[in-house]
Structures are given as C-alpha cells and as structure tokens.
Amino acid sequence: MSNSPIPVNSQPWPPWPILGEAEKEAVVRVIASNQLFAAGEVAAFEGEYADYVGARFARGVGNATEGLHLALAALNIGVNDEVIVPPYTWISSASCVVMQNGVPVFADCDAATLALSAETIEAKITNRTKAVILVHMFGYPADLDPIVALCRRRGLRLIEDASHAHGASYKGRMIGTFGDVGVFSLHQRKALCVGDGGILVTDDADIASALFRLRSFGHTELSYNYRMTELAAAIGRVRLRRLDADNDVRIRNAERLGTLLDAIPGVRVRKPLPNTKGVYYRVLVECDPDRVGTAADFAARLRDAGVPAERTWQPLHRHPLFNPTVEPARGCPWKWSLYEGRDRMPAHYADLSFPVIEDYCDRRVLELPVHPPIDASHMRQAAAAFAAIAKEQAR
Ligand SMILES: Cc1ncc(COP(=O)(O)O)c(C=O)c1O
C-alpha cells in the first residue's frame, strides 16, 4: 500500500480493557477475605446488576455459555424441543441448545436489526418449538415488541442473549428484561468485563430459584457447577460503576464516525432502531458492494491502513461444528434417532438458506472497535481511510 494515497497509520488503537487501581483494590480485598468461591461479592454484584437493569433477580455464572445452557435447563427445555436461534451470532447462542439435547432451528435475520424478527421466527415455529434465543448483535437492540407479543401468543419462552448489550435499551426499558431470562457475557472483550463471567436476569421467582439450584450441583436433581467466583464479581462491581460512562464514549465515537461517513458514497454507519439505545459493543459499518466492493475487501484494505476493521462472524449454519462430517456427531440432530422432526431437516445445516443474513455477512458489514479510550482522532483516521478506499474502489 506504500504507493497508495490511502493514509496509513502505524500506531495501534488502544486495547480493551485497560484495568486500573480500582480493579486492583477489589481483587486485593477478595484475597484479604480468604473467600474465593461465590459468597458476599457475588451476592452484592447480583444485587447491583439487577438494580442496574431493573430486574427482580440476577444470578452470576462462570460465563455466558454456561448461562445460556442454564437458562434452557431452568426453563425445562430439552430432548426433542426446538429452539429458534439466529445464524448471526457466536456459536454459544446455538450450541447451548445442543448441550440440552434440544434442536437449534435457525431463522433468518431482519435487515434493520440483523437480529431475528417476529416474521422470521414465526416462519420456523412447529409444534415442537419451545423457545426463542434472541441476540442483540453488537449492542443493537432487536425489535422486541412484536417478538415478545409473538412469543406470548404462541406460548414460547424467550431468552435474550444480551452478551453484547450491557446498558442498551428498547423504548426506555433495559435489554435483557423482556424475555423470561436475559443472559449477559462478562468476557474480557465485553463492555462489562471480568475476564470470564456471565450474569442472568429474570423477574420470575421460580426461574430465579431454578437458576440458583441448577447453578450449584442442584441438590435435588442432576445439574451443573456454573458458579461465578468472588474475584470475578468484585471486578464486575467496579466495572459496573463505569459502564454508563464507557457506553457514552462508544456511542459518541459511533455517532462521530456516522457523521463523517455520511459524506462518503457507498459506506454508512448502521444505526440502532429509533426508540432504542444501542451501545455499540462494536460499531457496524455497511458497505454497498455495488459501489465500493465487498465488506471483506474493504476491511482488508482498512487493516492495511492501520484501521482495525474486522468481520468476526460468518453465519453459524455454515460453521463446521454444525456440519460435522464424522459420526457420531454430537449435536447433529437429524442423525439422532430420538428426534422426531429429523425427516424435515436438510442433510446439513449448511444446506439451509437465509438470504438476508447471508448477504449482510458475505458482502455488506464490517466492524470497528469504539471502546474507550478510542476517541475522535481515531474516528477521523478511520473516516479518512474510508474516504480514500471508497474513492479508489468506486465503480
Ligand atoms: C452473542 C454471544 N453470546 C454468547 C457468548 C458467550 O459468552 P462467554 O464467552 O461469556 O461464554 C458470546 C461470546 O462472545 C457472544 O458474543
């Protein structure tokens, strides 16, 4: 790229997270207490997180993958039950269903949100459907009202995978509180991070009690050990206090970039739905492939220019682990004689077609980090690179 007019920046963008004295003090406090497994810090974090999102109950777990599995278990979803999931997400949002011996049924996403919609869900409902796992990708809220109404009407459980959506809201109500259970990841990359961790929220006392029981050996039934540690909770409490300020930086950066990209034909920042607060776990930029080439090419050229653009997830129905070639394939539902719906399944998940999300993933969307302390100078740098690349690629 040395002979290109594209401005090249050799300074890496700041990493996430940057931990400091407050986290250090929290960890030292736990060590001084001689109590490492779930106790007072976990209980305090759960209370503070429940207050933050406005839920009655919160339960800390070891990570969101455990949390999604636990949520399904607490809702009694298991053998032969179908759960509708999006293809555009991290593998855990669908593998958790297999972990419960249920069947993940993929549905297409909505172009406005890149999440499931009431229409795409409804098209996949059968008499075996028990639940929907809705993912608010990159902190852009899904269109919840019609989805909640559909789930109520059809008697389906709703689990929100809000791993990317700490602090996001829909019509003033916090994401994660619309379904039967909301699941948040606290992994190191997430906006509220403790290293590895997860937190579940619910308003239902019976579900909260099942989550509590199943998280910790069960006592009366076979279950799991999915507890959070005191160290994770203590760090979570510190990070929760700064979450809104961190989200403000993400939002400001995304909006700045949006304004700058408005002047460049063929690229645009994707905005959250009106009446929602998106929190930009990453900001999504949409490329018009007919005007500036595909998002994959564009992202590669941005990286050459020192702008850390990524395309993290390709549609999950094509993932090799959902299309195993070796038998017996764990979680390959149509090869499993107990699953009564297997005759309707294609030979491989990859044979399914989801035109909307395949088009977005294959050709249109790329991601940029906007976490603090990334600031206006990085957004200007990104916009300059976008402008130069778009000009060169213009068709
Ligand atoms: C949408 C989504 N759901 C679930 C998870 C799983 O989270 P964890 O790493 O806490 O298990 C992730 C992790 O990246 C994710 O992005």
The ligand as a Tripos MOL2 file, in Angstrom:
@<TRIPOS>MOLECULE
LIG
   16    16     1     0     0
SMALL
NO_CHARGES

@<TRIPOS>ATOM
      1 C1        -23.6000  -13.2160   21.3600 C.3       1 LIG1
      2 C2        -22.7680  -14.0350   22.3240 C.ar      1 LIG1
      3 N1        -23.3930  -14.9200   23.1100 N.ar      1 LIG1
      4 C3        -22.7110  -15.6770   23.9960 C.ar      1 LIG1
      5 C4        -21.3520  -15.5640   24.0990 C.ar      1 LIG1
      6 C5        -20.6260  -16.4420   25.0690 C.3       1 LIG1
      7 O1        -20.0520  -15.6880   26.0620 O.3       1 LIG1
      8 P1        -18.9590  -16.2910   27.0600 P.3       1 LIG1
      9 O2        -17.6360  -16.0770   26.3980 O.co2     1 LIG1
     10 O3        -19.1150  -15.4540   28.2930 O.co2     1 LIG1
     11 O4        -19.2720  -17.7110   27.2760 O.co2     1 LIG1
     12 C6        -20.6560  -14.6500   23.3190 C.ar      1 LIG1
     13 C7        -19.1860  -14.5340   23.4060 C.2       1 LIG1
     14 O5        -18.5260  -13.9230   22.5760 O.2       1 LIG1
     15 C8        -21.3760  -13.8600   22.3960 C.ar      1 LIG1
     16 O6        -20.7610  -12.9820   21.6150 O.3       1 LIG1
@<TRIPOS>BOND
     1     1     2 1
     2     2     3 ar
     3     2    15 ar
     4     3     4 ar
     5     4     5 ar
     6     5     6 1
     7     5    12 ar
     8     6     7 1
     9     7     8 1
    10     8     9 2
    11     8    10 1
    12     8    11 1
    13    12    13 1
    14    12    15 ar
    15    13    14 2
    16    15    16 1
@<TRIPOS>SUBSTRUCTURE
     1 LIG1         1 GROUP 0 **** ****
